[in-house]
Amino acid sequence: MEKDNDVLNRYRTVSNKLKKRFLKKPNLAEGIEQFGNLAKGLKQQECPQYAGFCCLAQARCEHTLGNPSGEALALTNAARSFLEAETKNRQLKCVSFEEHLIASINCYGHAIRVHIENKQISLAASLSLELGHALKNLDKPDEAVGHFQRAAELMSQSPLDCLEALDLVSVCKIETKDYEGALAVLTEMTYLAQERGGSSTTGKPLGPYVDVLVKCEVARVLLLMLLQPTPQRIRPEHAQTLDKYAWVTTEDNSSAQYLNEDLFLLLQSVVMACQSRDIESLQALQTEIWPMLTAEQNQILHLVIQELSHPSGEGV
């Protein structure tokens, strides 16, 4: 309590200096410096929530001075301070209304708007990603999705960065069991990688775009096995994807451009085992294909086997 009163008194002292007086303008530059020093001291004393309020006061001063870069920086520092306070509360298992998290999200949002207004799109995108990761780490993937999606939109002129953000969207959708949403995002990523990652001479995907296409192809096939859409409900692009994995096919297997032969054959076997509901063969294939898949893909495959073994209707 004594520490709280001391902090409040110091905050009031600086604030009082900034009040307008007759024929005298407040020294905002001095106020920014003093609020900054107070925030730094409070962080060292492990009082991040109080440091956050000082950073907010600093941001208001920067706004009054017409310095958007300083305002955005102060808002970002405030957001990180409130986030630190929320993380600390969770580690100590304190009961709360997540007020520090709400304050952090608001500060991040304000900082992002300031960057966008000043045409600093890359900085706005990086803060959207930072907020998305923070929410995901706090076991809130459903809230993180929107921020990753916003980052992808802001980075539309940088294909690889956009694809990375969309990949995070798909991961969050899988975590929240929005499998149809994840499939839609992965399909969007496939089109984007094919459109923006092709060679100017051959049109074939190059470098990191190949890795993206492989990841999307495998995840899409596994999600389709989990969802098991009926012939009436399946979208044409998804039907074409599954047709490539039929034993006898007249389709031009474009997947062969970027899937290695072993992975393609194993994936083909998984599709056939699922379609014939051969759980024993599927479990044997799981052991073989496991090292070739990412953690998310292995999780989907596990769900596929679980769904075939004990149908719950979740994948319908």
Phi, psi and omega in degrees: 000319181296320179296318180300317180295321179296316179298315181298319180295318180293321179296316180295324180300314180292318181298320181296327179294337184267359179287141181292134176236161184303123177060023181218122179276142178291146179274089184294323180299318178294320179298318178300315181296317183290320176296322178296316178295322179294318178298317180298317179295322180291326176295319179294332177273007180060047175237065187298328182294323177290323176299324179298318179295323178293321177295324176296317178297322177299318180297321179297320178296317179297322179296317180297325178283350181075037180245087185297327180295316178294322179297314181296320179296316180295320178296321178295318178297321178296316180301316181292325179293314179295324178294320177298320179296320179295317179298319179297317178301319181291320178297325179274358181057041178280141176286131180206169175260020182059032182296326179291322178294318179298317179297320180296314180299318179297318180292318176301314181300319179294317180297320179297317179298318179299316179297318181295317179299333181256020175061026177260069189294320182296322178292321177297318180295319181295325177289325176297318177295317181299317178293320177300314179297319180299315180293321178296319179292338177267018179061042176232058182297332180294327177277332181291330184308311184300324182284324175293321179296319179296320178298319179298318180295319180292333183258024183300335179276355178239090190307315183294319178294320178298316179296322179296318179293319178295326177298320177294325176299314182296321179298316179295321179294324177293318179298327181267009177065026173267074188290324178294321177296318179297319179298319179297318180293317180295325176293318177299319178297320179299312179298319181295317180294322179290322183285318187260346186256005183283149176292145181291340181262312184262337183080356180278150181296148183237154170046235184296338179293329177296316179299320179296316182295321177297312181299316181293318181300311182297313182297320180296316180298315181295321178295322177294326176292327179285317183285328180047058180293146179286160179304331180284332186261341186290138179284150183304318182293328178284325176297320178296323178298313181290327180299331181292344184252013174284150182297318178245116184217145175259001182291144172287112187281083180293339179297333181297342178296327187228352173265134175288159189299318181298314181294318180298315181294321178294319179294321177299319179294322178298316180300313182294322179294322179292315182295329177266000180056041180267087186295321181298314179294322180296320178294324177292320179293327181302319180297321182285319187275343184312310183295341183272352186255157174281172180300317180294320180293320177297324178295318179296316179299319177300318179293324178300312180296319179298317181294320179290326181285319182225080183305127180245349183085358183293326183275359182278000000 
